[in-house]
Amino acid sequence: MEEALRLHEFFIEGGNPDVSQVVLHITEPSTRDEQAKGIFFVLFEIEGGTPDYSEELDRAVEEVKRAYYESTSTSEAALEQALDNINKQSLHLTRPYAKLHSIVGVLVHNTIIFAFHGTPFITLYYKNREGRYLELDLVQQNATDSQAT
């Protein structure tokens, strides 16, 4: 049996601490059904936002998390459905004065399922089967995968 993904360290830094706010939200599943769906996480950086805007984003995160864990679909489909729903409901979250860079995803066993908005810089360092540590730019990898299909 393949070992589940283990997160050893998580580094978060905004592009410009004077004008940006970084928020990390990780949900540790508590019920058996939630555990089967994995660990839900959101990371976003707001450049030029306001406290009210941050609160609106927090409410959107809570709605996506609720919809994800309540869905009876597979993890990937549940996350996609939850994001589709919040995108339809939250067009008002775009602001001309604020830039939003975000990643929303789940860690399910040894798999990362995620979607991103804006231009986040997301690097995964992992140990391969030979014991060597490798680096993977997840945004670039996603762009490459999307162009191939």
N, C-alpha and C positions, 0 to 999 in steps of 0.2 A: 504494500500500500504506500502510495506517495505521501510524503509529509505535507501537512497543510502549510500555507504561507504564514510565515512568522515575521511580524514587523519589529525590527530592532530599534530603529531610530527614525524620527520624523523631524525634518528641518523646515522651518517656515520663515520666510523673509520677504517683506514687501519691496517693491521697486524703489520707492522713495518714502522713508518713514515720516518725513515732514508733511506729506500730502496724502498718504494712503493709510488705510486700516486693513489689517489682515484678520480674518476670522476662520477658525478651524472648529468643525463640529464632527465628533465621532460618536456613534451610537453603539454601545455594547449591547447586543441582543440579550434579552432576558428569558423569553419563552422558547420552548423547543421549536415552534414554527419560525420565530425570528432567527434563531440560531441556524436553521437550515438555509435561511436567506442571506446570512453573512453579516458583516459589519458595514453599516452605512456610514459614509463620510462625505463631508462637504468642506471645501476650502475655497475661500474667495478673498480677493483683494479689491478694495474700492478706492479709486483715486478721485479725490475731490467730492466725496459723499458727505452727507449730513447725518446726524443721529437718527432722524426720522427715516431716512432711506435705509440705514442699517437695520432698523426695526422691521421695516417692510420686507427686507431680504430674509431676516430671521423667521418671519411668519411663513414666507414661501418655502424655506428649508423645512420647517416643521410639517407643512402640507405635503411636500414631496416624500419626506420620511414616512409619514402616516400612510400615504397612498401606496408606497412601496411595500411596507410590511403587511398591509391589509390585503394586498393583491394575492390571488390564488395562482397567478401565472408564474412561470420560471423567473429566476432572478433577472436575467437580461430583459425579458419582455416586461416584467413588472417595473423595472427602472425606466425603460423606454416609455411605458404608458404614463407613469407618474410625471416624467419630464414633459411629455406631450400635453398633459392636462395643465400643468403649471404654466407652460408657455402660452397656452390659450387664455388662461385667467390673468396672467401677469404682464401683459404688454405695457402696462402703466409703470413697470419697474425700470424701463429705459429712461435715462435722464441725459439731457444735453450737457450738463455740467459734470457728470460723473462717468468714469470708465470702470467697467466691471470685468474682472478676469476671474473665472471660476472653474472648478472641477467638482463634479458630483459623481459619486460612485459607490461601489460595494466591493468588499473583499470576501469572496466566497471560496472557502477551502484554499486552493492554490491558484485562484483566478482573480484578476482585477477587471471589473467591468466599470467603465466610466464614460462620461461625456464632459465636454468642456466648452466654455464660452470665452471669447476674447482671445488674448494671447498669453496664457499662463506658461511659465517655464516649469516643467515637471520632469524630473529625472529620477529614475529608479536604479538603485544600485543593488545587484543581486549576485548570489553565488551560484555558479553553474554546477553541473554534475561532476565536473573535474575539480571542484573546490576553488576555482578562480572567481574573483569578483569582477563583474562586468557592469557597464553603465548603459542605460537605455533612455533616450529622450522620448517620453511617451507621446508628446504632442507631435513630434516629427514622425514617429512610427505610425501614429494614427493617420497623418496626412499621406504617408506612403501607402498604407493599406487602403485608404479611400480612393487614391488615384489608380490603384491596381484593379479595382472592381468596376 
